Amino acid sequence: MLIKDHLPASIDWDQYERNLRQLAANTAQAGGVVRAGPSLLSGRLICGRCGLAMATQYTNSGSGLRYTCSREAVDDGAPLCQSLAGAPLDALIGRLVLEALQPAALEISLQVADDLQAERARWHAHWQQRLERAHYAAARAERQ
């Protein structure tokens, strides 16, 4: 049984559903298979002209990288749609991903720090109570 918003979470239910929709859309758009190699976008890049998946090509024994839209050329003998240099594109996407994650990482770090502070306060209160009980027990034993 699912009980929405029963426990505290890092995101609310609406954001969770938006994330699921985005993941489904991403999967539907770029359903390619990720292959071995240093390419960041292998199997994920979609051609902006024709909308087909772009292939990853390695040159110079793997030191060079290109993304090529060659699906229509391979399937139908059509001319090559387009080809992009891989290294600058991977560098740009990597930088954009890190920029997008940075605020979230900061927010999570602040939340963790708050949680740790609250946990320390709970433990301090717990030990303070134990200390008071020990003082009370010692005073009572002294009186008896």
N, C-alpha and C positions, 0 to 999 in steps of 0.2 A: 504494500500500500504506500503510495506516495503522498507525503504531507508537505506541500509547498511552504517555504519560508519558516519551517519548524525550527531549524538550527541556524545560527549565524553563519554566513558564507562570505567569501571574498567578492562575489558579484551577486546581483539580485536575479530573480527568476526571468525577468524580461531580457536582461543582458545575456543570460544563459541561452535563451531561445534564439536571440539574434545571432549569437556565436554558432549555434547549431545550423541555422539557415545559411550563414556565411560559409561554414565548412562544407555543407552540401553543395552550395553554388561553386565553391572552389573545386570540389571533386568532379562535378559535372563538366566544368570548363576544361580542366586540365587533368584528364585521367591517364596520362602517360605513365610509363613504367620508369622508375628512377634506376639508372644504371650506375655501375662503378665508374669512378673518375672524380676529378677535382671540381667539376662543374657544380655551381650552386643551384642552377635552375634546370638541371637535366630532368626531362619528363614533365616539366611544369610550365614551360613558356609557350604562350599562344601567339600566333602571328597576328599582328595588328591589321594586316591587309585582307587576308582570306579567312582568318579565324581557325585555322588548322594548327595542330601541335607542331612546334619547331623541333628539329632534330639537333642533337649535340654532336659536334664533330671535333675530334682532336687531331692536330697536325704536329709535325716536328717531334715525333715520338712522345706525344702527350704534353709537350710544353706549350703548344698553341691551342686556343679554344675558339670555336665559332658556333653560333646558333644559326641553323639554316632551315628555311621553310621550303622543303623539297617534296612534300607529300604529293602534290599534283604532278610534279615532274616525274616522280617515281611511278605513280599510279597511271597517269594519263599521257605522259610524254610532253606535258606542257613546259614552258620555260620556268626556270627557277624563280620563285616569288620574291624572296629577299634573303639576305644573310647579314648577320650582325657579329661584330667582334665580341667575344665572350668576356674577356678580362675586365674591360671597363664597365660592362653591364653587371657582372657579378659584384664588382666593387661598389657600384651605386646601390644595388639592391641590399647588399650587406650593411652598408652605412644607413640606409633608410630603415631597415629592420631594427638595427641597434638604437636608432633615434626613437622609433616607435615604442620600443620596449623600455627605454630609459625612464620615462615617467612612471610606468607601472612598477618597475623595479624599485624606484624610490618610494612609491606609495606602499608597496609590500614591506620594504625595510622599516618604514616608519610604523606600520601596523605591528610588525614583529617586535620592535622596540617598545611600543605601548603595551603589548601583551606580556613581554618580559617584566616590565615595570609593575604591572598589575600582579603578576605571579609572585614577584619579590615582596610586594606589599602583603599579599595573602600569607606567605610564609613568615614574614616578620610578625604579623598579628598572631599567627599560630604559635610561634615560639615565645612571644610575649605572654600569651595565655598560659603556656606551660611553665614559664618562669614564675608567674604570679601564683599558680597552683603549688609549685614547689615551695615558695616563700610561705604560703598559707599552711602547708603541711608541716614545714619546719617549725613555724610559730606554734602551731597546735601541739606538736610533739613536745616542744619546750614547756608549754603550759601544763601538760599532763605529767 
